[in-house]
Amino acid sequence: MSEQRNGGDDEEEMTLSETTDLVILGGGSGGYACALRAAQLGLTVTMIENDKVGGTCLHKGCIPTKALLHAAEVADSAREGESFGVKTSLEGIDMNGVNSYKDGVVAKLYKGLQGLVKSRKITVVEGTGRFVGGKTVEVDGQRYTASKAVVLATGSYARTLPGLEIGGKVITSDQALTMDYVPGRVVVLGGGVIGVEFASVWRSFGAEVTIVEALPRLAALEDEWSSKQLERAFRKRGIAFKTGVKFASVEQNDSGVKVSLENGDTIDADLLLVAVGRGPRTSDVGYEEAGITMDRGFVITNEQLRTNLDGVYAVGDIVPGLQLAHRGFGQGIFVAEQLAGLDPTPIDETGIPKVTYCNPEIASVGLTEPQAKEKYGEVSTVVYDLAGNGKSQILRTAGGIKLICVGGKDDRGPVVGIHMVGARVGELVGEAQLVYNWEAHADDVAKLIHAHPTQTEAFGEAHLALAGKPLHAHG
Ligand SMILES: Cc1cc2nc3c(=O)[nH]c(=O)nc-3n(C[C@H](O)[C@H](O)[C@H](O)COP(=O)(O)OP(=O)(O)OC[C@H]3O[C@@H](n4cnc5c(N)ncnc54)[C@H](O)[C@@H]3O)c2cc1C
């Protein structure tokens, strides 16, 4: 077993079997956030990680993909420079250069995180842990026992479909992040967040992209209006997509892959990216054997993130719900605060903001229109087109903001759904989440003065419209 001790002055006194207040299995977003907050609140922590602290988000997820998406935006700017009167052209994509930029971002953040973990005197055990019941995790025959709680945070892996084997030219996001070339033609299986983000990157880098999605629309977890906006924008960008059609099989040959669909269509490409979702990493870790209540591989918890076993909590992607890094962080912090005797407020999943960083971006918080109708009965909606916004015109982006509030024309209640599509709308989600989480009414937001020229003005205008006030024009 290799073990890294970050205990500073306490290092000598620690023994391998020493009990700490918390034992955390998994050092990703959920696990390390819990560790850092618990240590900050004076608890002793052992965190077990068999790869790199930082987990999927830092090493194989959010950060590297967003670096690729930024490189893609730079490529688009170079390609489109002339339309802004700037003489640029895109000579090509040097994937080694892109990767060294991306890896540099990850390395810097990783170093910072390692420093933080060390400075909080968190003991990091490098190795594969297995929960063995009680409050104990075993790593290579060595047991680590918690006096207060074990926190399970083993995260997720890229799923595939039955019979669809990953290998060669059939890849997942893990391999897609380390590619040293841009594929000429690529099929992306899955039009969810990861699928549309890679489709967007590769298109900007010059590839012919086809997305295949079994559900009737791209980004199907978002409000249907957002999906339609995205589909329109993707069509304009030349990203092909086939929705409502299922994958049948794939053949690999010398020149690439032949993807067959259930409707009889076939698509030839260099690569098939399988982006059909992420499964919980909960097999071979002892959860089921220890009697933890599970559902289809996910760990079931209550609102306090407790499992059915005393002193055993779970956070992050192994808990059913949104598989997002900031949700995992929030859950980790929530558990740490509970264990330190504070009284944190349970997390409202609906109040967690979602951003998909493709071009154009999708950002949302709260309920979709059907969800809002189901919960509240009568709702009112408004769509504000970004065509009316100065900054959006400067950026040359299309899209809009859709708002949903409770009640009808004469009794409008709080805003319960905010859905945005357009360049950089992810940056507007901070205000959107305040509106939702503070149960603001459209009128409350309409009173605020938004900076000009920003897209936040469109946010304000949309609320003005929902509040039934005349629209301003901010040219
Ligand atoms: C391509 C991609 C892009 C993404 N983009 C975004 C984004 O932009 N924004 C966003 O919010 N989310 C994004 N996500 C999702 C985000 O990465 C996850 O929601 C987040 O990482 C979940 O955190 P976690 O702590 O539950 O699990 P993980 O980050 O997966 O961490 C679990 C850790 O546990 C370790 N581990 C597992 N089993 C064991 C064991 N038995 N012993 C020891 N260690 C173990 C693993 O090595 C891993 O480090 C993206 C994901 C992917 C794949």
The ligand as a Tripos MOL2 file, in Angstrom:
@<TRIPOS>MOLECULE
LIG
   53    58     1     0     0
SMALL
NO_CHARGES

@<TRIPOS>ATOM
      1 C1        -16.5160   15.0240  -19.3030 C.3       1 LIG1
      2 C2        -17.1780   15.5500  -18.0570 C.ar      1 LIG1
      3 C3        -17.4610   16.8880  -17.9360 C.ar      1 LIG1
      4 C4        -18.0550   17.3880  -16.7880 C.ar      1 LIG1
      5 N1        -18.3020   18.7240  -16.7030 N.ar      1 LIG1
      6 C5        -18.8730   19.2170  -15.5950 C.ar      1 LIG1
      7 C6        -19.0940   20.6140  -15.4600 C.ar      1 LIG1
      8 O1        -18.7480   21.4040  -16.3340 O.2       1 LIG1
      9 N2        -19.6670   21.0670  -14.3250 N.ar      1 LIG1
     10 C7        -20.0560   20.2140  -13.3340 C.ar      1 LIG1
     11 O2        -20.5760   20.6830  -12.3210 O.2       1 LIG1
     12 N3        -19.8620   18.8820  -13.4190 N.ar      1 LIG1
     13 C8        -19.2720   18.3690  -14.5250 C.ar      1 LIG1
     14 N4        -19.0330   17.0220  -14.6010 N.ar      1 LIG1
     15 C9        -19.4890   16.1540  -13.4970 C.3       1 LIG1
     16 C10       -18.5160   16.1860  -12.3200 C.3       1 LIG1
     17 O3        -17.2320   15.8520  -12.7680 O.3       1 LIG1
     18 C11       -18.9930   15.2130  -11.2570 C.3       1 LIG1
     19 O4        -20.3200   15.5210  -10.9060 O.3       1 LIG1
     20 C12       -18.1420   15.2700  -10.0030 C.3       1 LIG1
     21 O5        -16.8080   14.9970  -10.2990 O.3       1 LIG1
     22 C13       -18.6810   14.2640   -8.9800 C.3       1 LIG1
     23 O6        -17.9020   14.3180   -7.8270 O.3       1 LIG1
     24 P1        -17.7860   13.0460   -6.8820 P.3       1 LIG1
     25 O7        -16.9420   13.4690   -5.7290 O.co2     1 LIG1
     26 O8        -19.0830   12.4490   -6.6150 O.co2     1 LIG1
     27 O9        -17.0080   11.9490   -7.7530 O.3       1 LIG1
     28 P2        -15.6280   11.9430   -8.5030 P.3       1 LIG1
     29 O10       -15.1820   13.2900   -8.8780 O.co2     1 LIG1
     30 O11       -15.7640   10.9210   -9.5750 O.co2     1 LIG1
     31 O12       -14.6140   11.4370   -7.3940 O.3       1 LIG1
     32 C14       -14.6390   10.1560   -6.8660 C.3       1 LIG1
     33 C15       -13.2220    9.8130   -6.4790 C.3       1 LIG1
     34 O13       -13.2330    8.5930   -5.7640 O.3       1 LIG1
     35 C16       -12.1340    7.8100   -6.1660 C.3       1 LIG1
     36 N5        -12.4810    6.4250   -5.8860 N.ar      1 LIG1
     37 C17       -13.5000    5.7130   -6.4110 C.ar      1 LIG1
     38 N6        -13.5490    4.4880   -5.8660 N.ar      1 LIG1
     39 C18       -12.5340    4.4360   -4.9820 C.ar      1 LIG1
     40 C19       -12.0690    3.4380   -4.0930 C.ar      1 LIG1
     41 N7        -12.6720    2.2530   -3.9970 N.pl3     1 LIG1
     42 N8        -11.0080    3.7290   -3.3270 N.ar      1 LIG1
     43 C20       -10.3870    4.9180   -3.3910 C.ar      1 LIG1
     44 N9        -10.7900    5.8970   -4.2030 N.ar      1 LIG1
     45 C21       -11.8470    5.6620   -4.9850 C.ar      1 LIG1
     46 C22       -11.9580    8.1280   -7.6400 C.3       1 LIG1
     47 O14       -10.6420    7.8790   -8.0730 O.3       1 LIG1
     48 C23       -12.3000    9.6040   -7.6860 C.3       1 LIG1
     49 O15       -11.1720   10.4200   -7.5580 O.3       1 LIG1
     50 C24       -18.4010   16.5060  -15.7280 C.ar      1 LIG1
     51 C25       -18.1060   15.1440  -15.8340 C.ar      1 LIG1
     52 C26       -17.4970   14.6690  -16.9720 C.ar      1 LIG1
     53 C27       -17.1660   13.2140  -17.0670 C.3       1 LIG1
@<TRIPOS>BOND
     1     1     2 1
     2     2     3 ar
     3     2    52 ar
     4     3     4 ar
     5     4     5 ar
     6     4    50 ar
     7     5     6 ar
     8     6     7 ar
     9     6    13 1
    10     7     8 2
    11     7     9 ar
    12     9    10 ar
    13    10    11 2
    14    10    12 ar
    15    12    13 ar
    16    13    14 ar
    17    14    15 1
    18    14    50 ar
    19    15    16 1
    20    16    17 1
    21    16    18 1
    22    18    19 1
    23    18    20 1
    24    20    21 1
    25    20    22 1
    26    22    23 1
    27    23    24 1
    28    24    25 2
    29    24    26 1
    30    24    27 1
    31    27    28 1
    32    28    29 2
    33    28    30 1
    34    28    31 1
    35    31    32 1
    36    32    33 1
    37    33    34 1
    38    33    48 1
    39    34    35 1
    40    35    36 1
    41    35    46 1
    42    36    37 ar
    43    36    45 ar
    44    37    38 ar
    45    38    39 ar
    46    39    40 ar
    47    39    45 ar
    48    40    41 1
    49    40    42 ar
    50    42    43 ar
    51    43    44 ar
    52    44    45 ar
    53    46    47 1
    54    46    48 1
    55    48    49 1
    56    50    51 ar
    57    51    52 ar
    58    52    53 1
@<TRIPOS>SUBSTRUCTURE
     1 LIG1         1 GROUP 0 **** ****
